[in-house]
Every structure is written in structure tokens, then in C-alpha cells.
Amino acid sequence: MFPAQPIFRRLISLSAVDPEAQQVIAGREHWRYEQISTFVQRLAHAGRLQAPFDVRQATAVVGTVTSFPACDEIATRLQTDLTELDRIFLPLLAGVVRLD
């Protein structure tokens, strides 16, 4: 199991009832989303976005699919470790971005 996984679960749970924790999580997610947006814009400039995705749509999909809650949910349902999700995410993200 990914060592930080229980910590992130607790923080995300805490953020539902603690405004300070919610602010920390929201700030982290905003930063992460901005990083993904920059990366997707670079991919778009290189002509690597798959149709029908534009930068906004691709950023939303990549940002959502790679979020900790989404990854944690998928790993839990598949009863696998977070470090094993690349075999699932690479084909999934290849529908949004050309990986060749």
C-alpha cells in the first residue's frame, strides 16, 4: 500500500467537517489542477490531444481521473495498490492524450 494513502484518506475525511482542513485540501487541489492545466496546454501545443478533447476538457478529465479520491476509489474497488494503477490509467488517458 502507498504509505501516504491512510493519511490522505483521513485528511479528505476531516475536510468534510473542518473548514481549515478543507482549505488545505482545496489549496492543494487547486495547485495540482494548475500544474495539470499547464501540462495539458503543452500537450495541446504539440498536437497531442485526442479528438474531441480541447484543453479545458482534457484538463478536467486528467485532473479528475488522477485525483487522490478517484485513484483511491479505483484501487479499493480493485483491491490493488495505488502503485499498480498505471496499467489502468495509461490506456484510459490514451483516450485523451496521444502517448506515443
N, C-alpha and C positions, 0 to 999 in steps of 0.2 A: 504494500500500500504506500502511496505517496505520503511522505512524512507530514506535510503540512495539511493534508486533507481534513483531519479532525478539527484542526484549528480554524480553517476556513469555514467549515460547516457551522461551528459554534459562533463565529463572528457574524455570519449571514443570519443565523437564527436570532442572535442578540439584536441585530439591526432592525428586526421586526418590532421590537418593543423599546429600544433605546435610541433616542434621537442622535446622540453623539456617535454611537456605533454606526448608525445609518449614514451619517455624514461621512465617516471614514470610508465605508464601503462605497458610497456614491462617488466620492472623490477618486478612489482607486479605479472604479469602473469608468469614470469619465476619462481619466488619463489613459487607460488601456484602450478605450474606444478611439481616442485621438491618435494613438500610435497605429492602430489598425487602419484608420482612415488614411493616414499618411502613406502607409504601405500599399493600400489598395489603389490610391491615386498614382503611385509609381508604377504599379502593375498596369493600370489603365493607359498610362502614357506609353508603355511598352507594348500596348495592344494585346495584353494577356487576359482580359476579361472575356468570359464566355457570354454569348448571346443567350438570353435577352438582358443580362445584367448591366446596369450602369454603375458608376462609382458609389452612389448613395445606396443602391440596393445591395451591391456586393459587400459594402462595409457593414450594413445591417446584418446580412446573413453570416458573414465571417465572424463578426463581433458576437452575435448571439450564439452561434454553434460552438464557439471556442470559450464561452464564458465558463467560470468555475461551476455555477449551478447546473448548466447543461452537461458539462463533462462529468460531473459527479453523478448526476442522474443516469446518464448512459452507462457509466462504469458500474453503478449499483445494480441497475437492471440486468446487465450482462454478467454480473458477478465477476468482474475483472478489475485489474489495477488501472489507475489513470495512465500509467506509462505504457499500457498496451493499446491505447485508443488510436494511435497513429494509423494502424491498419484499417480503421473505420473512417477516420477523418480525412485521410488523403483522397480516397475515392469520392467522398462526399464533397469536399472542397474543389475537386477537379471539375465538378459541375458548374462552379462559379468562376474559377481561375484556371487558365492553362498552366499545367505544372511541368510541361516538357522542357 
